[in-house]
Amino acid sequence: MKRRTTGNLWSRSLQRTIKAMTRTAVRAGTQAVTKALRAAPRLPKAIAKKPTPTAPALRAGVTLGATGARRYHLHQPPGVGRNERLPLLVMLHGCSQDAKTLAAISQMNRLADRQRFLVLYPEQDRLSNPQGCWNWFDTRTGRAQAEAAAIMAAIDQVSLKQAVDPTRIAIAGFSAGAGMAALVGALQPARFSAVVMHSGIGPGVAHSSVTAMSAMRGRRSAVVALAPLAAGTHLPGLLVIHGSADHIVAHGNGFDAARLWAARVQAKAGQPRTVQRGKRHAAILTDYRVGGQVVATLCAVQGLGHGWSGGAAGQPYSDPAGPDASRMIWAFAQKQFARVAAVV
């Protein structure tokens, strides 16, 4: 049996002392932490935030034609019934714009959700025009007509996939899109109840990029014919919105477009009237009638430049101080839908 040395006894005693001190320290530390946690202010429980409602995304699509592939975007209001047939509004953007830009500026999708109609935004291909302009003027080469056919192909494709009411289709455009909207309406008058030109040039005024620039400056003669039309052809109703301070597309183009369109259906101009809401720009309205029915309206917005009247703030080519062009467009389209329905 080995004898316990003084060194061994001292070592064991030291180990027991260290263990005891460690247990005491750990116990004290645990108690201190627990006490501190209990004394600390409790954080409020996280409240689950409801997801912010967002507008339905634009549905993208592609159509093929003589000018190649063309993209388009479609907005559909929520909760469309299985047997519900909706009106369709076609919106054509201007230069340096696309479908999403025009949707943001005009805020047409919000109106479509409230009034329940589809909005189709065809897009110009940058290979066809580097600035994204519709070639509404290029009628001598046939490019303008080919682009009009591509837009019609997009309308037909959407009409096959969606519950579109074929008797309630309208087309509108801004700037170069306005010129193309008028051309499409003149080439396919039976397909539309209403055409709207916002700050654009009527069909037949220019036939090349050079004459288009001349027309934009107001240097083209107003005595021109619309796109070739068969005798007795019924034209859809036309609404022209143009700013008196437009220095990109001379405001006289708006007057010429309304007058020529009205002359084609032998409509007579009524007395101009001025309307203004609050501090928004005033507008001078002139209706052209046939048999008491309005077939064309000119809305000359005072002080409006080359921008969407009543459009979203902080956007290029948009003037929130103008009267709401989107509301005017849809109100005019509804009246034309009713006029056409009464004739049929």
Buried (B, 14 or more C-beta within 10 A) or exposed (E): EEEEEEEEEEEEEEEEEEEEEEEEEEEEEEEEEEEEEEEEEEEEEEEEEEEEEEEEEBBEBEBEBEBEEBBBBBBBBEEBEEEEBBBBBBBBBBBEBBBEBBBBBBBBBBBBBEBBBBBBBBBBBEEBBEEBBBBBBBBEEEBBBBBBBBBBBBBEBBBEEBBBBEEBBBBBBBBBBBBBBBBBBBBBBEBBBBBBBBBBBBBBBBBEEEBBEBBBEBEBEBEBEBBEBEEEEEBBBBBBBBBBBBEBBBBBBBBBBBBBBBBBBEBEBEEEEEEEEEEBBBBBBBBBBEEEBBBBBBBBBBBBBBBBBBBEEEBEBBBBBBBBBBBBBBEBBBBBBEBBEEEE
